[in-house]
Amino acid sequence: MIVPSIRNVTFIGSFLLWLIAGCTGRPSRIKPPVIDPDKAGQMAIAQYDADADGALSAEELDQCPGIKRATAIYDTNSDQSVSAGEIAERIRTWQDSKVGIMSMACTVRLDGLPLEGATVQFIPERYLSEAVKPASGTTDMSGRATISVTDADLSEDQKGLVGVHVGVYKVQVTHPERSIPSKYNTDTNLGQEVAQDNPDMINMSVVFDL
């Protein structure tokens, strides 16, 4: 399932967004959402640190599934928890990448089969700036959805682009006809970090098995 070079594939997607912006006369680079890394790290701890020990354990990260899915990237000192400093450092990495919006797709499978007609919502974590906007998409017959911020939520220099802001999201999956357990929507345990160097985003796509 792993392609020969994740970095090359991700670069291609980022370059395409850069190219779209340049061809439409907009700024040649879409900047990352404006976030204060230290403030965001502190807010994440305040929001999820139930035992007030100054770090987020695996159990506490159940409430922040986007970070939990990417714990290996965040836990730089390998102490099995994530601190405010590690969250802040991760945000600085996003900012250093100079990538603001990325192409994003996901595949949803229910009981092992592709789920057609599902709405997939990417809801940004509250500790991030309001500059990180929600994104969504609807799955096709193969269970695949292209996830994107609506044009109404994009700034003038980003309108017309199809993609997701770099950030951390809770993911909710609903369906107009099928019953989807609450752990995948109202009490979701699904999450995703959208970032250029996240190896989980193979070919700019992720899979959610329900």
BAMARNU-774187 format. One record per atom (N, C-alpha, C): x, y, z. Coordinates in steps of 0.2 Angstrom, whole numbers, plus 2048, in hexadecimal, padded with zeros to 3 digits. Last residue first. Layout:
XYZ...
//
This chain:
7B58088307B08088357AE8018377C480E82B7C180882B7BC8088317CA81A8217C78198287C38138277D981F81A7D481A81A7D181A8217E082D8107DF8298167D98248167EB8358057E58328067E582E80D7F78397FF7F283E8017EB83B8027FE82D7FE7FB8307F87F68357F97FB82B80F7FE8288097FA82A8037FC83281C7F98348167FC83281080582E8267FE82A8257FA82C81F81083682681083082180A82C82181084782480C84182880C83B82481585281E81984C82081684782480A85A81C80E8588168128528187FB85682580185A82480585681F7ED85482E7EF8558277F58598277E98488397ED84D8387EF84E8317D984283E7DF8428397E38488397CE8368457D183C8457D783C8407C182E84E7C582F8487C88358487B882C8587BF82B85A7C382B8537AA83785B7AF8348577B583285A79C83885F7A28368647A883386179683B85379583F85979A83E85E79F83084B79D83784979C83B84F7A482484E7A78278487A482D84679D82185A7A482185A7A882485479081F85579282585879982685878F81584679081584E79281C85078381883A78A81883B78B81984377781182F77981383678081283877481882077781382477881682B76E82481A76A81E81A76D81881F77782F81B77083081B76C82A81B78582E82678282B82077A82C82079583482C78E83382C78B8318267A38368357A083382F7998328307B084283A7A983F83B7A683C8347BF8458417BC84383B7B583F83D7C88528477C484D8497C084B8427D98588427D28578417CF8518457E68638407E385D8437DC85D8437ED86A8307EB86A8377E986383A7EC8728217F086F8267EE86F82D7DC8728197E187681D7E68718217D986980A7D886A8127DE86E8157D286D7FA7D686A7FF7D486B8067D18767EC7CE8707EF7D386C7F37CF8877E97D38817EA7CF87C7EE7C68917E87C788D7E27CB8877E37CE89C7F37C889A7F07CA8967E97DA8A27F87D989A7F87D38987F47D98AF7F97DF8AC7F57DF8A57F57CE8B18017CE8B37FA7D48B07F67CC8A280B7CE8A980A7CE8AB8037BE89780D7C589980B7C68A080A7B18948107B58958157BD8968137AB8948037A98998087AD89A80E7B08887FE7B388E7FB7B18948007B387C80A7AF87F8067B28868047C187080A7BE87680D7B98798087C085F8067C18668057BE86B8097C384F8017C28538077C485A8057BC8437F77C18487F77BF84D7FC7BA8327FC7B78397FC7BD83D7FB7B58217F87BA8267F87B782D7F87AD8167F67AE8187FD7B381E7FE7AA8147E97B08107EC7B28127F37A081C7E779E8157E87A48117EA7A582A7F27A28277EC7A18207ED7A18358007A582F7FD7A182C7F77A484680179F8408017A283B7FD7AC85180D7AB84E8077A68488077B38608157AF85A8157AF85780E7BA86A8227BA86781C7B686181B7BC87982C7BA87282B7BA8708247CC88282D7C588282B7C387A82B7D788C8367D68858347CE8838337D589883C7D78988357D78918327D38978497CD8968457CE89783D7E088C84F7DD89384D7D78928497DD87E85A7E08818547DD8888527D68798637DC87C8667DF8808607CB87285D7CA8798607D087C8627CF86A84E7CF86A8557CF8718587C486A8407CA86B8437CA86C84B7BC85C8397BB86283D7C18638417B785582A7BD85682E7BC85D8327AB84A8267AC8508287B385182C7A384181A7A984181E7AB84882079583881679783F81779D83F81C79282B80B79482D8117968348117918257FE78C82A80178D82C80879781580279581A7FD79081F8007A480C80979D80F80B79C8158067AB7FC8057AB8048047A48068057AC7F18137AA7F380C7AA7FA80B7AF7EE8207B47EC81B7B27EE8147A67F58277A67EE8287AA7EB8227A980281D7A48008227A47F88227B580E8187B38078187AE80581E7BA81C80F7B68198157B48128147C882580B7C481F8097C181D8107CC8368077CC83080C7C782B8097D78438027D283E8017D28398067DE8527FF7DC84E8047D68498027EA85F7FC7E585A7F97E48557FE7ED86C8087EF8668057E98628017F287C80C7ED87880A7EF8728067FF8818107F98838137F387E81281087F81280A87C80F80487E81381B88281981988781481388581082287B82282187881C81E87D81682188282E82888282A82787F82381587F83281688683081C88682C81687283681287383181487A82E82087484082287083A81D87183581887B84981E87E84682087B84081087084D80D87684A81287A84681A86985481786684E81386B84A81C87185F82187085A81F86D85481087186681287786381887685E81086386A80B86686580D86C86281B86487281B86086C81686186781786D87C81C86E87881D86A87280C86588280B86C87E81086E87A80F85487E80F85A88280D86087E80A84387F80B84987A80A85087E81183388280C83988480E83F87F81B82A88281582888180F82D88382883088082682E88781E82C88882F83487582D82D87682B82B87D83284087183683E87683483787982884386882F84386683484086B81A84086481D83E86A82583D86881584385681584885C81984686281683784F81983D84C81A84285280F82E85681682C85581A83385280283385680683385C80E83285B7F883484D7FF83684B8038378517ED8308537EE82D84D7F582E84B7EC83A85D7EE83385F7F082F8587E98468567F08458587F183E85A7DC8428527E184484D7E884484F7D583F85E7D783A85A7DC83C8547D384486C7D78488677D98438627CF83B8757CA8418747CD84586E7D98328767D38308737CE8358717E383987E7E383A8767DD8378737E183388A7DE83A8897DE83B8817E88278877E08278897DD82E8887F582B8857F18288807E98288817F683C88D7F783588C7F38318867FD84B88B7F78478897F98408888028558998038518937FD84D89280085A8A680485E8A180585B89B7F78548AE7FF8538AF8038568AA7E98548AF7ED85A8B17F58598B27E184B8AB7E48498B17E984F8B37DD84F89E7D884E8A47DB84D8AB7E08598927E48568987E085589E7D98608897D98588897DD85588F7DA86E88A7D486A8887D38638897E787188E7E18738927DB86F8907ED86B8837EE86888A7E886A88E7E98748797E886D8787E886A87F7EE88087E7E788087E7E587887D7FC87E87C7F987F8837F187E8837FC87E86E7FF8788737FC87887A7F888B86B7F48858697F687F86D8028928707FB8938737F788D87180D88E86880D88D86F80688E87280889185B80A88B85D80A88A8647FC89A85480189B85980389485C7F889A8437F789684A7FD89884E7F189C8347F589F8397F389C8407F488E8287EF89282C7F389683280189181C7FE88D8217F98918257FF89980C8028988127FE8948178018947FC7FC8958017FF89480880A89D7F080A8987F580589A7FA8088A77E780B8A17E480C89C7EA7F88AF7E77FF8AE7EA8028A77E87EF8AD7D77EF8AE7DE7F78AE7E17EE8AA7CA7F08B17CC7F08B27D37EC89E7C77E68A27C87E88A97CA7F88977C77F58987C17EF89D7C17FB8977D57FF89B7D17FB89D7CA7F288E7DA7F28957DC7F58997D77F68827D37EF8857D27EF88C7D48028817D88028827D17FB8857D07FF87D7E58048837E48028857DD7F98717E37F58777E67F987D7E580486A7DD7FE86B7D97FA8717DC80C86A7E880E86E7E280886F7DE8068617F18078687F380886C7ED8068557E98008587EA80085F7ED8148547E88108557E280A8587E38178517F581A8577F28168597EC8118457F780F84B7FB8118517F781A83D7EF81383E7ED8108447F182683F7F58258417EE81E8427ED8248398028258408018248437FA82182C7FF81C83080181D8378018268227F38298287F682382C7F88208167EF8278167F082A81C7F38128137FA8158157F481C8167F480A80680380F80C80381280D7FC8047FA800800800800804806800
//
